[in-house]
Structure formats: C-alpha cells, structure tokens
Amino acid sequence: MHNSDQKSDFKLISKLCFRLLPVQILLAMVNAINGIVSGIFASNFISEEAMGAVGLFSPVSLLVGAIGMMLVGGAQILCGEFKGKNMLDRIRDVFSLDIIISLGFSLLITAFLLLCGIFDLTGLFTKDPVLRPLFNSYIIGMSIGILPQILGQQLSGFLSLENQTKRTFAASISYILVNLVLDYLFVSRLKMQIFGLALASSIGLWVFFLVQAEYFLSKKALLRFSPKGLKWADSKDIVRIGAPGALSFGYQSVRGVVLNSLILSYVGALGLSAFSACNSFMPLFWAIPTGMVAVFRMLVSVSAGEEDRQTLKDLMKVVFLRFIPLMCAVAAGIIIFARPIAGMYFKDPSSEVFQMTARGFRIIPFCMPLSVICMHFTCYGQAMNKQLLIHSLALLDGVVTMVAASALLVPNLGIDGVYYANICNGTVTTLFVLIYSWACLKRFPRSMEDLLVIPDGFGYGEDSRIDISVDTMEEVVKLSDAVMSFCKEKGIDEKRSYLAGLAVEETAGNIVEHGFTKDKKNHSIDVRVAEKNGGLIIRIKDDCIAFDPSERKDIIDPEDPLKNIGIRMLYSLADSVEYQNILGLNVLTVRI
C-alpha cells in the first residue's frame, strides 16, 4: 500500500494515458498519412510543381483544422467538466449543439473554397502562372471533403468519451486504405492529375466520417443527436473554451501564407517544393504529440471538473517523464533517416531540391520535444481558464516567433532559415511557460504545482486528503486503519470515521476479489479520502472492466444471503454514492 503523492495516481494515470494514446495518434495520423501519400503521388506521378500546389493548400488545411479543433476542443472540455459533475443530460446537449455548429461551419467553408477554385480567386496564395491553375483544381477537389473532415473530427472526440476508440481506429484504417487505392486509380491509372489527387482524399474523408457516424445511430450510443432542448448559450462556451487552443492553428495558417511568400521571394519554387515535402511528411510524427494532447485534454477536463489537484499534477508529470522522452527518441529517428525520407519525394540525391529537403528533416526535429511543452500547457490553460497563458502561447507559437525568426534568417540562410526558426519557436514558448509561472508566483517555480500555478482554493490541498494506492488483498486489509486515522486527525466524529474505513475496505476488497480476476492484466486501485468544510468524500478509482455497483445493491440471492453484502452495506451507510466509467476507469464517489 503506497501512501504518497509520488505513487498514488501517477501509475494509474500513466497506464491510462498510454492505453488511450495509440488510437489518438492514429487519428492524428490520418491527415498526415493522406498528406504523405498525396505528396508522393504529386511529385512522382504529376510534377514537382504539383508538390508546390499541395504545399499552397497547407494554410487552408490548417485553418480548417483550427476550426475543427476549436469546436471539438471546446466541446470535449465542456463535456469533461459535466462528466466530472455527473451531468449526463448536459453532455448530450453539448454533443448535439456541437454537431449543428460544425455542420454550419463546414458548409460555409465548402462554398468559399468552391468559389475560389472555380472562379480563379486564389491570387492571395500565388500568382505563379504554373502553380495557380494546379492549385485551383486541387482546391475544388479538396472542398468536397471539408464537411466529413470537420464532422469526423467531432465524432472522434465523442467516441473517446464513450470509450469507443476501436470505432475510431476502424474509421482511420478505412480512410487510409480508401485514399491510397483511389490515389492509385485516379492519378496513376485514370490520369485525373491533381484534381484526382484531391478527390481521392475527399472520398476517403467521407468513409472516415460515415464509419464513425454509424455508431451514434445505434442503440449502444449513450450520446444521441437531438435538436430539442438545446441550450444555445453553450455555443459561446464551446467557442470560448476551444478558441484559444485552436488559435495556434489559425495563426499557423497565417504563418503558412507568410512563409510561402518568403520562400518564393528568396529561394524560389524549388525551395517551396522542399518545404512542402517536409510539411507533408513531418505531420506523420507531429501526430504523436497531437495524440498526446488529445488524451491529455480528455483527462485534464475531467480532473478540472472534479477539482482534482493531484491528478492535474500527475498528468503533467506524465508529459515530462513519459511524453517528452518519447518525442526525443522520435526526433532522433527522423534525423538519422533524413536522406531516405527525402528520397521518397525526390529521387536524385545530387539535386538541389533533395539537399534542401534532407536538411529540413535534420533540423526541424530538434524543436519537437519543446513543442510538447507548449501544446500541453495550452491545453491545461484551456481547462483551467488561464486566458493570458493560452492566448500568449497561441500568438507566440502560431505566428510571432516563427515569422520574426524566419524573416531575419531566410535572407541570409535561405530555406535553412525557416528550419532553424522552428527551433527558435520551441525555445521561446518553453521559456514563456517558465516566465509565466515565475510572474504569477513572484518567485521561481520549485515544484510541479508551482509550474501549473493551481489556485489555492481549487480542490483539496495536501493537508486535507489522503491518497492510497492498493495492488493486493493484503494491502486492502490495512486500508481501514489508514482511513480512520486520517479522519481522526481531521476531527471527523468516530461514527463517520468508522463508516469511512468500512466503506473503503469493503469496496476495495470487492474490486480486488472480482475485478482483478476478470482478466490477466495487472490492475491497481487508487483511493482518495478528502475532508473539506466538515464534509467527507471518498473517491475510489480502478482500471478493471466496467462495473456499476448500483446494479447489484438491491439484488439478494436466497441461496447466498451474503452475496453483494458489501455493496448493500455501502449504499445503506453513505449519504450518496455516484458511479461513472470515465475513459475506461471505474470511478466511485461516496459522501458520508
């Protein structure tokens, strides 16, 4: 039995993060893989200039992604808060409202892109006589996939909340396969050129959306679309919460236009093709921190709703102790294989465009571990409503640092100036996180809690709670004494102290006896007992199969009267008992 902040929730939280991570990375990789496939087909089957046209669409793609991120981020955090407060009806309202808003944005963007492509209104992006007609055709084909892209992004977020990540996995694999097959058919066989390249991607996105949508039409779905009884005021909260985190993507859209202009002015079309090749392949690896943030967002929003200080700290410890080392290893791999990756796009190793592309794969990865810090602190700021932090990071990361550094370096270093600007960007945003905490505390941060600047009145402080991690039945036996000792120290009366110890021991014992034996996996239980304003709250969290004790509290077996006695005792003694299954974790909250 472990009774310390270092061992309480961190083990369980770390396991949960890495259990959720693969599907979230795959989801983030969907567009990245599409970009790689499109880039390879563009440069190898159409022309080097076609690769530039694909790169010109990157700012548009970032803008669409920013809108989708704003909506899904705001809706997820809002739903996480309601989930932490056990308000299911409000979660359903937010789900329906988010789908309606997403549909409206999708239709507007689709109409705009069609008009730009059909009527040659793309002068803002390029005036190059070769690139512009290619870009017009590409933008028309891509517009067909905007609606399923944004709606699919929303459904992925809600499937995660329903613990249906396998559905997202199936949708992602389906999209990748459809896109690959159609790219070969449209571009290589039917010679549909760059329009066929875009059309293949759009059709793949429709498959991605429909595979996910089918679940929400089934009886298994907890969340169902219903326009009745919507609280339209929630739309402001969705945008307010989601906008800061998505602003970075919006700023990156502006940044992309500026960088493309700088490269065309100082390096030329081949420089843009090299930069586009890097931008088409690197998202495959940027999907890893993007997936990390998606997992972090789900968990941090629930923790904020529960006012769970310890889990907030444990989540950020996972970022520093698990996620950042993983990104360092990924970055090292990209650097080592820079030339083979560049060879996927440009076959001649002696060509100038090949050399520029290879240097990009050697330099850009150095910024990736630093970017993990920026991305997660932005997400944390969203959940905790730290407006100065999130807006400052979005502005610095999205446009200011990158554009300023590129403008200074590109005239002298050429395309390498853009690559080095990425490292400058990661360094500046990391320093800002530290400076922000220092300014808020009026001293240098000395702990994770200092770095997060968690408000004093938020949740339960270290002196008003006890955290215990249990792995075996032998440790369960010691639980009751530990809980009763804590209650005595906090001045809780003898009757409630006894009831608290009994409730914890009976519940934890039931989980070890039944939950731990249902599969061959290793499990653990995290128990928290907290006192606030004379009230006593017990929270028991485990990673076993889903089990709602309320379904057994009224069942009495005539042949075995003692069966379920622990559950019946718990419900008879407590003032209230609430159960939730949150992202695959059983969470039981008892008030005595």
N, C-alpha and C positions, 0 to 999 in steps of 0.2 A: 504494500500500500504506500503510495507516494503522496506526501502532503507538502507540496511546494509549488510555487508558481512556475518553476522551470520544467516540471514534469507533469503538471496537471492536464491541461488541454492540448499542449503542443503536439504530443504524439498522435492523438486522435485527429486533430485539425490537419496535421501534415499528411496523414494517411488519406483523409477525405479530399484534400486538395489534389493529390496525385491520382486518386481514383477518378475524379471528375475531369482532370486535365486532358487526357488523350482525346476525348470527343470534342472538347472545346478547341484544342489545337487543330484537329481535323476540320472543324467548322471554319476556323480562321484560314485554313489552308485552301479551302475550296476555291476562292477567287485567286489565290496565289498560284495554284496549280493551273487554273484556267489561263492566268497571265503568262506562265511559262510555256504552256502548250501553244498559246496564240503567238508568243514571241518567236518560238522555234519555227512554226509554220510560216509566219510572216517573213522572217529573214531567210529561210531556206527554200520556200516554195513560191514566194511572191517577189520581194525585193528588199534590199537594205533600207530603202526609203519607206517601205511599208512598216518596218520596225519603228521608224520615227513617227509615223502616223499613230501607231499603237501607243507610243510614249506620249503623244499630244493628248490622248484621251485620259491619261493618268490623273490630271487635276479634276476632270469631270467625275471620274470614278471615286476619287477621294471625297468630293462634295456629296455624291450620292451616299457613300459610306458614312459620312458625317451625319447626314440627316437620319439614316437608319440607326446609327449608333446613339444619337440623341434620344430617339424615341424608345429604343429597346433599353438603353441605359437608365433613362428616367423611369420607365415602367417597371423595370426589374427592381430598382432600388425602392420604389414606392411599394411594390408588391412584397418585397422582402421585409419592409417595416411593418406592413399589415400582417404578414405571416408571423413575424416575431410577436405581434399582439393578438394572434389567433383570430383575425377578422377575415374569414373566407369570402363573405359577400362582397367586401370592398375589393378583394383581389380580382374577383370575376368582373366587377365594374371596370377596373383599370384595364384588364385584358381586352374587353370589348371596345372601350374607348381608344386604346392604342391601335387596334386594328383599323378602326374608322379613320383616325388621323393619318395612319400610314398609307391607307388607300388614297386619300386626298392628295398627299404629297407625291405619291407615285404617279398619279395621273397628270399632275401639273408638270413634273419633270419630263415625263414621256412626251407630252405635247411640245414642250420647249425644244427638246433635242430633235424631234422630227422636223420642226420648222427650221431650225438651224441647218440641218443636213440637206433638206430638200431645196431650200431657197438660198443656199450658199451664204449663210450668215455667220461663218466661222472665222472671220477676219481677226477677231480678238486673239485666236490661238496661233494662227500662222498666215502669212501672206505668200509663202513659198509656192510657186506655180505647180510644183510637182507634188508636194505634200498635201496641199489643200483639197484637191479632188479625192485623194485617197481617204483623207480624214472625214470628208463629207459622207462618203459611202459607209465608212466604219461607224460613224455616229448614228446613222439611220438604223443599221443592224443592231447596235447595242441598245438603242432606245426601247426595243421590243422586250428586253429583259429587265427593265427598271422595276416594274411592278412586282414580279416574283422575287427580285433581289431584296427589296425593302421588306415585303411581307414575309418572305422566308427568314429574314434576319430576326424579325419579331417572334415568329413561331419557334425558332431555335431557342430563344431566351426563355419562353414559357414552357417548352418541353423540358428544359433543365430544371425549372421549378417543380415540374410534375415528376421529376426523376425518370424521364423517358429519353435518356441520352442515346439509347440504341436506335431510336427512330431517326434522330439527327444524323447518326453515323450512317444509317442506310441511305438517307437522302443525299448525304455528301458523296458517298461512293457512287450512287446512281448518277449524280451530276457530272462527276469526273469522267465516268465511262461514256456517258452520252456525248459530252463535249469533245472527247478525244475521237470517238467514232465519226461524229459529224464534221469535225475539222478535216479529217482524212477524206471523207466523202465530198464535202463542199469545196474544199481548197485543192486537194490533190487530184481528185477524180473528175469532178464537175467543173473545175476551173472557175469558180464563182469569185475568185480573188478575195479582196479584203472584206467585201460585204458578206461573203460566205463565212469568213472567219468570225465576224461579229454575230451573225445569225446562229451559228453553232453554239456560241456561248449563251445567247438568249434562250434558245430552246432548252439547253441544259439547266438554266435557272428555273424555268417553268417546271421541269421534272423535280428539281430540288424542293420547290415550294409545294407542289401537289402531294409528294410523298409525306411531307410533314402535316399538311392540312387534313389529310385523311384521318389522322388520329383524333383531331378535335371535332370531327363529325361522328365519332364513335361514342358508345355509352360508357367506355372506360375513362373518358376525359373528365377531370374534375372541373376544368375551365371550359365553359361553353360560350359561344358568341351570342349576345343578346343586346339589342339596342334599347331595350326597355329599362327605364330607371337609371339611366346613365347620369353621373354627376359631372357635368361639363367643366366644373371648376377644377377637376382633377387634371384637365389638359394643361392648365397653367403649371401645375406641379410637375407633370411629366417633362414639360419643356424646361422649366426652371432647374430641375434636378439634372436632367440629361444634357442640357446645352453646354455647360462648362466642360464636361468630359469630351464632348463631341467637337467643341470649338477648335481643339488642336487639329482635327481632321479638316475642318473648314479652313483654318489658317494654312494648312498644308496644301490645300487646293490653290489658294492664292500664291503660296510659295512656289508651287509647281509651275505656274504661269511665268513667274519672275525668273526662276532658274532656267526654264526652257529658253527664255529670251536672252539671258546672259550667255548661255552655251552657244546658241545660234550666232550671237554677235561676236564672241571672242574665240570660239573653237570651230563652229560650223556644223553642218548636217551630220557628219560622221561622229562628232562629239555627242550630239543628241542621240544618235543610234546607240553609242556605247553606254550613255547614261540610261537610256531606255532599257537596254539589256540588263543592266544592274537592277533597275527598278522592277523589271519583270520577274527576275529570279529571287531577289532578296526577300520579297514578301513571303516566300515559302518558309523562311526562317524567322521572319518577323511574326509569323503565325504563332510561334511558341510563346513570346511574351504577350501577344494578344489573347491567346487561350488562357494564360496565367491570369490576366486581368479579368477575363470573363468569370473564371472561378472565384477570384478574389471579390468581385463585385457582388456575386450572389451571397457569399458568406458574410461579407462585411455589412451588407444591408440588413441581414437578419440580426447580426450582432448589435448593430446600431438600434434596431427596433427593440431588442431585448435589454438595451443599455448594459451590454456585457463587456466591461473594460478588459478583462483578461483575454477573451477571445480576440479582441481587436489587436492586442499586443502579440498574441500568438500568431495571428495571421501575418502581421508584418515581419515577425521573426522567420516565418516560412519563406517570405520574399528574400530576406537577406541570407539565410542559412541554406536554402534549398534552390530557389529560383535563380538567383544571381550566379552561383557556381555552375548551374546547368547552362546558363547563357554564355558563360566564359568558355565552356567546352564546345558549344555550338559555334561560337565565333572563331575559335582556333581551327575547327574543322573547315570552315569556309575559306580561311586564309591559306591553309595547306593545299586545298584543291582549287585555288583560284584559276589557274590556267585551264584545267579540264572543264571547269564550268564555263569559262569564256569560250571554249571550243565548241560548246553546244550551239552557240549563236553564230560565230564567225570561224570558218574552217581554216583560214590562212594565219598561222601563228606570227608571221612576219608583218602582217598588215597593221596599219596604224590603229584601226578601229579595234582589232583584237587586243593590242597592247593597252589601249585606254580602258577597255572593259576588264582585263585581268587586274590592272592596278586598282580599279574600283572594288573588286572582290577581295583585294588585300588590305585596303584601307578602311572601308565603311564598317566592317565587323567590329572594330575597336570601340565603336560607340554603343553597341548593343547592350552590354551589362549595365551601363549608365542609364540607358533609356528605360530599363526595367524599373529603376527607382522612380523616375519621373511619372511613368504610366500608373504605377500603383499608388503613389501619393496623390495623384489627380483623382483617382477612383475613391480613395479614402476621404479626400476633401469633399467629394460629392455626397457621400453617405453622411458625413458629419456637418454638412452645410458650411464649410470653410471657404467662403466666396473669394477672399483675397488670394488664398493659396491656389485654388483651381484656375482662376482667371489669369493669374500671373504665369503659372506654369504653361497654360494653353498658349498664351501670347508669346512667351519666350521660346517654347519648343516648336510651336507651329510656324512662326514666321520671323520674329525679330532676330534671334541669334543666327539662324541658318542663312537668312537673306543678307544680313550685315556681314557675316564672315565670308560668304560666297562673293559678295560684291568687292570685298577687299582682296581676296585671294585669287579669283578667277583671272583677272587681267594679267597677273604675273605667273600663275601656276597652271593656267588652262583648266582642263577638266578636273585635274587633281585638286584644284581649289574647292570644288564642290564636295569632293570626297572628304577632304580634311575639315570642311565646315561641319560635317556630321559629328565629328569628334568634339569640336568646339561646343556644339549644341548640347551634347550629353554632359559635358563638364559643367557648363553654365547652369543647367537645370538642377544638377545634383547639388551644386553649391547653393543654389537658391533654397532648396529644401532645408539645408542646414541653417542658412541665414534666417529663414522664416521662423524656425523653432527658437533660435537664439533671440530673435527680436521679441517674440511672444513671451518668453520666459524671463527675459532680461538677464540671462546667463547662458553659458554654453550647455547644450543638452548632454546629460550624462547617462541616460537610460532610454529604452525604447519608449516608455511612457512620456519622457521629456520630448523625444523626437516627434511623437504623434501629437503632443500638446492636447491631451484629452482633458476636457473641462473638469474642474474639481467636483461639481455636483452631478456628474454623469455616472450612473450605475452605482456599483458597490466598491468602495475602496478596499485596500488590502486588509485593513483592520476590522472590517465589518463582514468578512466572509472567510470560509474555509473551503479549499479545493482539494479533493482527494481522488486519485486515480486507482482503480481496482482492476486486477487481472485474474485473480483466483478466488475460490471459495474461502480459503484460509484468510485472505485479506478482508472478505466480507464480514467475517466474524468480529473483526476489530473496528468496523465502521461505527457501530452503535456507540461505543465508548468515546470515540473521537468526536462524534457529532454532539453527544450530550455534554462533553467537556467544553466544547465551543459555546454551546447555548448557555451553560452556567457562567462562563466568562462574560457573556453579553447581558447577563441579568434576566434571561428568559426564565419564567417560572418552571418549577420542577415537572409539572404535568406536561406542558408543551415540550420541554426538553426530552422527556421520556418518549413522547409520541413521535418526535422528530427522529430520534435514534432508531426507534422501532420501524418507522416508515422506510427509512433509508436501508436498513438491514434487510427487511423483507423484500423490498423491490429489487435491490441489487442481487440478493440471493436468487430470486426468481429469474433474473436475466442470465446469471451465470449458469444456473441449472438447466434452463430451457433454451435461451438464445445462443449461448456459446456452443451448444452441442448440435445445432441445426446444420452446420456445415463444417468444413475442415479448415476454415480460416482462423487466424488469430484475432481476437477481439479484446476490447477493453471498455471500461465504464468510467465516465467522469462524473463525479458527484460534487455539487456545489451547494453549500448551505449559507445563506446570507441573511443578515439582520439589518433592517432599515426602519427607523421610526417605530420601533417596538414590534414590527411585523417579522415573521419568519417565513422565508421562501426557500424551498428545496428544488433544485433542478438536477435531474438525472439524465445523462446523455450516453447513448451507446450506438455502436455501428453494426448491430446484428440485423437480422431480417425484420421487416416492418411488423410491429405488434402493438395493437391498441388495447390497453388493459380494460377500457370501458366496455369492450365487447364480452368480457368474462366476469365482470363484477357482480352480475345478477344470476350467474349460472351456478346451480348447486347440483352435484351429482349424488343421487341417493345411494349409490354403491360406494362412493368415496366422499363423505361429507367434508373432508379436509382439503379436497382439491379446490384450487383457486382461493384458499382461505387468506393468503397473503394479500391478494388483490382486493378481496372484500373488506378486509381489515383496513387497508389503506383508504378506501373510499368512505368508510364509516367514521374514521378518525379525523380526516382532513376537512378543512373549511372548503377547499376547492382543489380539483385535480384536472389538469389540462394536458392532453396528449397531442403532439404533432410529429409527423415524419417530414423532416426538413432536409432535402437534398440527400436522402438515403440514411439520415441519422434519426433514431428514435429520441424524442425529447419529451420528458415528462416533468411538468412543473406542479409542485404541490405547495399549497399555502396552509399553514397551521396557526 
